[in-house]
Amino acid sequence: MKAMLFEAGLGTRLKPFTENHPKALAPVNGKPLLQRNIEYLKAYGFKEIVINVFHFADQIIDFLNANDNFGMTIHISDERPEVLETGGGLVNAKDYFTEDFLVMNVDILTDLNLSDFIVSHQENNAMVSLAVTNRDSSRKLLFNTENHLKGWRNLNTNEEILANDTANGLKELAFSGIHIIKPSIFKQIHFEGKFSIMKVYMELMKTETIIGFDHSGGILIDVGRPSSVLEAEEIFK
């Protein structure tokens, strides 16, 4: 299985670091997020990774070259001159994926067992599997008793998107920024340019199996703010 690391974003929450660097190179105890997640994927047997770049792209490329790609096969999906968000970024890199593949945000640090996640995805024959946890978040995904995705809710605005007319009995879980996707999804994406992959999921949940994999109780840190870097440094040495 190949993997893709989303790292093209501007990382505005990590200013002032991201005024001169990409968020992927933000250090946690001296080791950049990008390196930590490459090593995380490598520990689970991944050998080939696609990395999308936009913000300070040359710094990412230089860092990888200086470290011989950490012994991995790494492809660069260049999004300059316009960042394409998660959906557009996936479509831009689609030619790299002919089998199920894993995607994760580079600013996520976690102890999620990827082997268990992959087995769950395969056993459920899901179009998409989403890693989720029961934690505080202003935006929640909604799942039925079989852990099938059935909606989305913004807790601040009360905006909802539902697969059917009711949200009764649906449980709220927060997305962890890690997914496994069948490449056949690309045949069903009709959006172009810059768009969120969640827009696609909100359409496909009506007709396709999108499964939630709950890893609540484990470690998950969104290293998106300077304060969360300090939190991560307490755990990831």
C-alpha positions in Angstrom: 0.0 0.0 0.0 1.2 3.5 -0.9 0.6 6.5 1.3 0.2 10.2 0.7 1.1 13.0 3.2 -0.8 16.2 2.9 1.6 19.0 3.6 0.8 21.7 1.0 -1.2 23.9 3.4 -0.1 27.4 4.5 -0.1 26.4 8.2 -1.4 29.8 9.3 -2.1 28.5 12.8 1.6 27.8 13.3 2.7 31.3 12.7 5.3 32.8 13.1 7.2 29.6 12.2 5.2 29.2 8.9 6.0 32.8 7.8 9.4 31.4 6.7 9.0 27.6 6.6 6.5 25.0 5.6 4.5 23.5 8.6 5.9 20.0 7.7 9.3 21.2 8.9 8.0 22.4 12.3 10.2 20.6 14.8 9.0 18.5 17.7 11.9 17.9 20.1 14.2 18.7 17.2 12.7 16.3 14.7 10.4 17.8 11.9 6.8 16.6 11.6 7.5 15.4 8.1 10.4 13.1 9.3 8.3 11.8 12.2 5.5 10.8 9.9 7.7 9.3 7.3 9.3 7.2 10.0 5.8 6.3 11.4 4.7 5.1 8.0 8.0 3.2 7.4 7.5 1.4 10.7 4.3 -0.1 9.3 6.0 -1.3 6.2 5.2 1.5 3.8 7.9 2.0 1.2 6.4 4.5 -1.2 5.0 7.9 -0.3 3.5 10.8 -2.3 3.9 14.3 -0.7 2.1 17.3 -2.0 3.9 20.6 -1.8 3.0 24.3 -2.2 4.1 26.5 0.7 7.9 26.8 0.7 8.0 23.7 -1.5 11.7 24.0 -2.2 12.5 23.6 1.5 10.6 20.3 1.6 12.4 19.0 -1.5 15.8 20.1 -0.2 15.1 18.4 3.2 14.1 15.1 1.5 17.1 15.2 -0.8 19.5 16.0 2.1 18.2 12.9 4.0 18.1 10.6 0.9 14.3 10.4 1.3 14.8 8.5 4.5 15.3 5.3 2.5 11.8 5.6 1.0 10.6 6.0 -2.6 9.0 9.5 -2.4 7.1 11.3 -5.2 6.5 15.0 -5.1 3.0 16.2 -6.2 3.7 19.8 -7.0 0.7 22.1 -6.5 2.4 25.4 -7.3 1.2 28.0 -8.1 -2.1 27.2 -6.4 -2.8 25.0 -3.3 -5.6 22.6 -4.2 -6.8 21.6 -0.7 -7.4 18.0 0.2 -9.7 17.0 -2.6 -7.9 18.8 -5.4 -4.6 17.5 -4.0 -5.8 13.9 -4.2 -7.0 14.3 -7.8 -3.7 16.0 -8.8 -1.8 12.9 -7.5 -4.3 10.2 -8.7 -1.9 8.7 -11.2 0.2 7.4 -8.4 -2.6 5.2 -7.0 -3.8 2.0 -8.6 -4.6 0.1 -5.3 -6.0 1.1 -2.0 -3.9 3.9 -0.4 -3.5 5.7 2.9 -3.7 9.4 3.3 -2.7 11.5 6.4 -2.1 15.1 7.3 1.5 15.8 8.0 0.7 17.8 11.2 -1.0 14.8 12.9 1.0 12.8 15.5 -0.6 9.6 16.6 -0.1 6.1 17.9 -2.9 4.7 15.7 -2.1 1.1 14.8 -2.1 1.3 11.0 -2.1 -2.5 10.6 -5.4 -2.7 12.5 -6.8 0.2 10.5 -5.9 -1.5 7.2 -7.4 -4.8 8.2 -10.6 -3.1 9.2 -10.8 -1.3 5.8 -10.2 -4.5 3.9 -12.7 -6.6 6.0 -15.4 -4.0 5.5 -14.6 -3.7 1.8 -15.1 0.1 2.2 -14.7 2.7 -0.4 -13.2 4.9 2.3 -12.2 4.3 5.9 -11.8 7.3 8.2 -9.9 7.2 11.5 -12.0 9.0 14.1 -12.0 9.6 17.9 -14.4 10.7 20.5 -12.8 14.1 21.4 -13.6 17.8 21.5 -14.0 19.3 18.1 -16.3 21.9 16.6 -16.9 19.7 13.6 -18.1 16.1 13.9 -18.8 13.3 11.5 -22.0 11.3 12.2 -22.1 7.5 12.1 -24.8 4.9 12.5 -24.5 1.8 14.7 -22.6 0.0 12.0 -20.0 2.8 11.9 -21.1 3.9 8.4 -20.7 7.6 7.7 -24.2 9.3 7.6 -23.5 13.0 8.1 -21.5 16.0 9.3 -22.3 18.6 11.8 -20.7 22.0 12.7 -21.4 22.4 16.5 -20.7 26.1 16.3 -23.2 27.0 13.6 -25.5 23.9 13.9 -25.1 23.4 10.1 -25.7 19.7 9.1 -25.3 17.5 6.1 -27.1 14.2 6.3 -27.3 11.1 4.1 -31.0 10.9 4.8 -33.7 13.0 6.5 -32.9 12.2 10.1 -29.9 12.4 12.5 -31.6 10.2 15.1 -29.3 7.7 16.7 -26.2 8.9 15.0 -23.0 9.2 17.1 -20.7 12.2 16.8 -17.0 11.5 16.3 -14.1 13.7 15.2 -12.0 13.0 12.1 -8.4 12.2 12.8 -7.0 13.4 9.5 -6.1 9.8 8.4 -8.0 7.9 5.7 -7.7 4.8 3.5 -9.2 5.1 0.0 -10.0 2.9 -2.9 -8.6 4.4 -6.2 -12.0 3.8 -7.8 -13.2 6.9 -5.9 -11.5 9.0 -8.7 -14.2 7.9 -11.2 -16.8 9.4 -8.9 -15.3 12.8 -8.2 -16.7 15.5 -10.4 -15.3 18.5 -8.7 -12.3 20.3 -10.3 -9.6 22.6 -9.1 -9.5 23.5 -5.4 -11.9 21.6 -3.1 -12.1 19.6 0.1 -12.3 15.8 0.0 -15.1 16.1 2.6 -17.4 17.5 -0.1 -16.8 14.2 -2.0 -17.5 12.1 1.1 -20.7 14.0 1.8 -22.0 12.9 -1.6 -20.6 9.3 -1.6 -22.0 8.4 1.9 -25.4 8.2 0.3 -24.4 5.4 -2.1 -21.0 4.0 -1.0 -19.6 2.4 2.2 -17.6 4.9 4.2 -16.5 3.4 7.5 -15.4 5.0 10.7 -12.5 3.4 12.5 -12.7 4.5 16.2 -9.3 4.7 17.9 -10.4 6.7 20.9 -8.2 6.3 23.9 -5.0 6.5 21.9 -2.7 9.4 21.2 -3.7 12.0 18.7 -2.3 15.5 18.5 -3.1 18.0 15.8 0.2 20.0 15.8 -1.4 23.0 14.3 -0.6 25.6 16.9 2.5 26.5 18.9 0.7 25.3 22.1 0.2 21.9 20.5 3.9 21.6 19.6 4.6 21.9 23.4 1.9 19.2 24.0 3.5 16.9 21.4 6.9 17.4 22.9 5.7 16.0 26.2 4.8 12.7 24.4 6.9 12.3 21.3 10.5 12.3 22.4 
